[in-house]
Amino acid sequence: MFKKMGLQKKRDIYLIGFLFIFLGGVFLAFRLLAFHEDAAMAHIYYGNSNDPIVTVDFSRQTIERHYDQSVPSSYDGDYPIIDLDQQTITLLGDYTVNGIRQIVVIKYDFNKRSVQIIEEQSPNNICSREGESTGWPLICLPNRIRVEFVTDQGDFTV
């Protein structure tokens, strides 16, 4: 019986090793093959809306503002704020600190066809740690903002 237990443990180790290698291979293949088409546009969504608040068109190198955020009258200005010189879009997120809604700053780059959340206030700053993306969706849950990419051949939405 003792020999049989040793053989069973050996099989378990081989099975676990095979699963790690197989799943690692699937993960690497997905990372290498998915989302490698050039992004034509990035849609920025706020809240539960299915309509983007801003669209970054990388092909035409334009920014289109679709609608304004509804913000309390105590906030100065209209959101989103589009700064063409700095290549940033500033939205008012839903995450609050001491009752004040925090801003989310999104930087876009026409040459790289990329978008990155560069400034935000949320627990552990997870949104800004996602880094620069050229195809992967960016999601900032505490602020209810998401970025989804579209290629010429199809949509990268989740």
N, C-alpha and C positions, 0 to 999 in steps of 0.2 A: 504494500500500500504506500510506503514511503517513496518508492521509486515512481509510482504512478502520480503522486502529488508533484514531484519534481518535473515530470513530463508535462503535466497540466499547467504548471507555472510557466514553463518554457513556452508553451503554445500561447498562453495569455500574453506574454511579453512580445512574442512575434506578432500576434494579432494587434496589439496596441501600437507597436512600431509601424506596422503596415498602415493602420488607420491614420496615424500622424503624418506619414509620408504622403498618403493618398490625399487627405484633406489639405495638407500644405501645398501639394501640387495643384489642386483645384483652385485654391486661393491665389496662388501665384499666377496661374493661367488667366484667371479672371482679372487680376490687377494689371497684367500686361496687355491683355487683349481688349478689355472694356474701356469705353470712353476715350478712344484715341483719335476720333475724328475731330477736325477743327470745329470749334463752337462758332455758330453763326450769330447767336444771340444768348443773352442771359436775362431771364425774367426774375424780377425781385418782387416777392409777394409779402403782404403784411396781413396778419390776422388769419381769419378763416376764408378769406376771399379767394376765389378761383381766377380772379382777374389780376394781372400784375399791376403793381403801383408804378413801377418803372421798368423799362426795357432798355438794356444796353445792346445796341446793334453793332457787332464787331465788324461786319462786312462793310457797312456804310459809315462806320465810326460816328454814330450818333447816339444820343440819349433821348428817350421819349418818356415824358411824365404823363401817366394816364389819368391820375386823380390825386387829390390832396388827402392827407391823413386828417381824420377828425381829431383835433386836439383841444384841450380845455383853453379857455380864453386867457388863462394866466401865463401861457407859454408865448414867447415872442416869435413872430414869424409863422410861415407856413411850412409844413413838412410834406414831402421830402425836400431837402435842400440839395440842389445839384451844383457842385463846384467844378466847372469845366477846366479851370487852371490846375487844380490839385487832383483832378480825376477822382472825385469822391462823391458819394451819395450819402446823405445823413438822414436817417429816419428816427422817429421817436418810438422807442420800444415800449413794451408793456411792463418790463421789470421795474419795480420802484425801490428807491432807497429813501427812507424818511418821507415817504409820500410823494416823492418826485420821480416822474418817469425818466428813465435813462435813455441817452442817445445811442444809436448804433451807426457807426461809420463804415461804409463799404467802399473799398478802392477797386477801381477797374483799370485794366491795361489793354488798350486796343491792339498793341503790337503782339503781346503774348496771348491775347484772347482769354484773359483770366480775370477772376474776381476774388477778392479777399476781404473778410471782415477784419478791419484793423483796430477798431476801437469799440468797446461795448462794456457794459457793466452787468454782470450776472455771476451766480455762484461759480467760483473757480475759473471764471473767464473762459469757459469751454468754447464759446462761439469763436473768439479770436484765435484760439489755439488750433483751429481746424486747418489753418494755413491757406495758401493760394490754390485755387482750383481752376482747371480748364475744362472740366466736364463733370466732376463729381458734384452732386447737390450739396449745398451748404445749408445747414439748419440751425437756427438759433431759437430754441424753444422758449426760454424764459421771456424773450422779447417778441416772440411770435413772428419772426421774420425768416424767410427761406429764399434761396436762390436756386433756380433750376435752369439748365442749359438746353439749348436747341441746336442741332446741327442742320446742315443743308439736307441731310438724308433722313432725319427723324428727330424725335423728341427724347431727351434724357430724363424725363420726369419720372418720379417714383410713384 
